[in-house]
Amino acid sequence: MILKLKYLFFILIMGLNLNALDVIIAKYDLQYKQKITYKNVMLKDFKSIKKNCTPLVLKDINTKSFETKHFIRKNMIICTKDIKLYKNNTILFDFGQIEIQKNGKIIYENNKLVKIKRNNGKIEKIYKDGRLNE
């Protein structure tokens, strides 16, 4: 009888590990709009996940590049609602012999200057005649 209980207990313990899910967690604190790479995430087994979280799959990181929608703390599960596809917003300004490449998007342009909104939210002016400030 005791031998059967030991086997039953052993099978129960082994069955608990089979129900674990492989999920991707943040290895470090991930900042707002930070690109997700192999260096800042790791794979870990979890027994249960919240109902409103669909975990990010390792196959997705191999095929696409993502960025965070908000701050993610260290050792937190990365859900699909926490990330979005990474879009490279670079602008190339060609002023004859000088070329300037900036990250961001153009929000205003006229014959004197170009205003761009950088990825961190700051607005930057670039004058077409080469001046820094007016």
C-alpha positions as CSV (number, residue, x, y, z in Angstrom):
1,M,0.0,0.0,0.0
2,I,2.8,2.4,1.0
3,L,4.7,1.5,-2.2
4,K,1.7,2.4,-4.3
5,L,1.3,5.7,-2.6
6,K,5.0,6.5,-3.2
7,Y,4.6,5.7,-7.0
8,L,1.4,7.8,-7.1
9,F,3.1,10.7,-5.4
10,F,6.1,10.4,-7.7
11,I,3.9,10.4,-10.8
12,L,2.0,13.4,-9.5
13,I,5.2,15.4,-8.9
14,M,6.4,14.6,-12.5
15,G,3.1,15.6,-13.9
16,L,3.2,19.0,-12.4
17,N,6.4,19.9,-14.3
18,L,4.8,18.8,-17.6
19,N,2.1,21.5,-17.1
20,A,4.7,24.3,-17.0
21,L,4.6,26.8,-19.9
22,D,7.8,28.3,-21.5
23,V,7.3,32.1,-21.5
24,I,9.6,35.0,-22.3
25,I,10.4,37.3,-19.3
26,A,12.4,40.5,-19.1
27,K,15.9,40.0,-18.0
28,Y,16.4,43.7,-17.2
29,D,14.0,46.7,-16.8
30,L,12.7,47.5,-20.3
31,Q,12.1,51.2,-21.0
32,Y,9.3,52.8,-23.1
33,K,9.7,52.1,-26.8
34,Q,12.8,50.0,-26.2
35,K,13.6,47.4,-28.9
36,I,13.3,43.8,-27.6
37,T,16.3,41.6,-28.4
38,Y,17.8,38.3,-27.1
39,K,20.0,40.2,-24.8
40,N,17.2,41.7,-22.6
41,V,14.9,38.7,-22.5
42,M,15.1,35.1,-21.3
43,L,13.0,31.9,-21.4
44,K,11.5,30.6,-18.1
45,D,8.9,28.0,-17.0
46,F,5.7,29.2,-15.3
47,K,2.9,27.0,-13.9
48,S,0.2,29.5,-14.5
49,I,-0.3,32.8,-16.4
50,K,-3.0,35.4,-16.0
51,K,-6.1,35.0,-18.2
52,N,-5.6,38.4,-19.9
53,C,-2.0,37.7,-20.9
54,T,-1.1,36.0,-24.1
55,P,2.7,35.4,-23.7
56,L,5.2,36.3,-26.4
57,V,6.5,33.2,-28.2
58,L,10.2,32.7,-29.0
59,K,9.3,32.1,-32.7
60,D,7.9,35.6,-32.9
61,I,11.2,37.1,-31.8
62,N,13.0,35.1,-34.5
63,T,10.9,36.4,-37.3
64,K,9.9,40.0,-36.3
65,S,11.3,42.8,-34.2
66,F,9.3,44.3,-31.4
67,E,9.3,47.4,-29.1
68,T,7.6,47.9,-25.8
69,K,4.4,49.9,-25.4
70,H,5.2,50.8,-21.8
71,F,7.8,50.2,-19.0
72,I,8.2,46.5,-18.2
73,R,9.9,45.5,-14.9
74,K,12.6,42.9,-14.5
75,N,11.4,39.3,-14.3
76,M,7.9,40.1,-15.6
77,I,6.2,38.0,-18.3
78,I,6.1,39.8,-21.7
79,C,2.6,39.6,-23.1
80,T,1.5,40.4,-26.7
81,K,-0.5,43.4,-25.4
82,D,2.7,45.0,-23.9
83,I,4.6,45.1,-27.3
84,K,4.1,46.3,-30.9
85,L,6.0,45.8,-34.1
86,Y,9.2,47.9,-34.4
87,K,9.1,50.5,-37.1
88,N,12.4,52.2,-38.0
89,N,11.6,55.9,-38.4
90,T,14.7,57.5,-39.9
91,I,14.8,60.6,-41.9
92,L,17.7,61.5,-44.2
93,F,18.4,65.2,-44.9
94,D,20.5,66.0,-47.9
95,F,22.0,69.5,-47.8
96,G,24.3,69.1,-50.8
97,Q,27.6,67.9,-49.4
98,I,26.2,67.3,-45.9
99,E,23.8,64.5,-45.1
100,I,22.1,64.2,-41.7
101,Q,20.3,61.1,-40.6
102,K,17.9,61.5,-37.6
103,N,15.4,59.1,-35.9
104,G,11.9,60.5,-35.8
105,K,9.2,61.7,-38.2
106,I,8.6,65.0,-40.0
107,I,5.8,67.1,-38.5
108,Y,6.4,70.4,-40.3
109,E,8.5,71.6,-43.3
110,N,8.8,74.9,-45.1
111,N,11.5,76.6,-47.2
112,K,13.5,77.7,-44.1
113,L,13.3,74.8,-41.6
114,V,12.2,71.2,-40.9
115,K,10.6,70.2,-37.6
116,I,10.9,66.5,-36.6
117,K,9.5,64.7,-33.6
118,R,12.1,62.4,-32.2
119,N,11.2,58.9,-30.8
120,N,11.5,60.2,-27.2
121,G,8.8,62.9,-27.9
122,K,11.1,66.0,-28.2
123,I,10.7,68.3,-31.2
124,E,13.9,69.3,-33.0
125,K,14.3,72.1,-35.6
126,I,16.8,71.7,-38.4
127,Y,17.4,74.8,-40.5
128,K,18.0,74.3,-44.2
129,D,20.7,76.9,-44.4
130,G,22.8,75.2,-41.7
131,R,22.0,77.4,-38.7
132,L,21.5,75.8,-35.3
133,N,19.2,78.4,-33.7
134,E,17.4,81.4,-35.0
